[in-house]
């Protein structure tokens, strides 16, 4: 995420970069690398039982100018 946004790691915390998800929190940003990682194990069968295509949506918020 840091690389995709063209930010250095210290800027990530200074700019208030955060992930917004509805309901349960599945993703987080790794503080040392800036990578988007899973916050916990994701059980597809539990999450999307009757759906063939399982999609988890989240938004990335960056404060300040880009």
Buried (B, 14 or more C-beta within 10 A) or exposed (E): BBEEBEBEBEBBEEBEBBBEBEEEEBBBBEEEEBEBEEEEEBEEEEEBEEEEEEEBEEEBEBEEEE
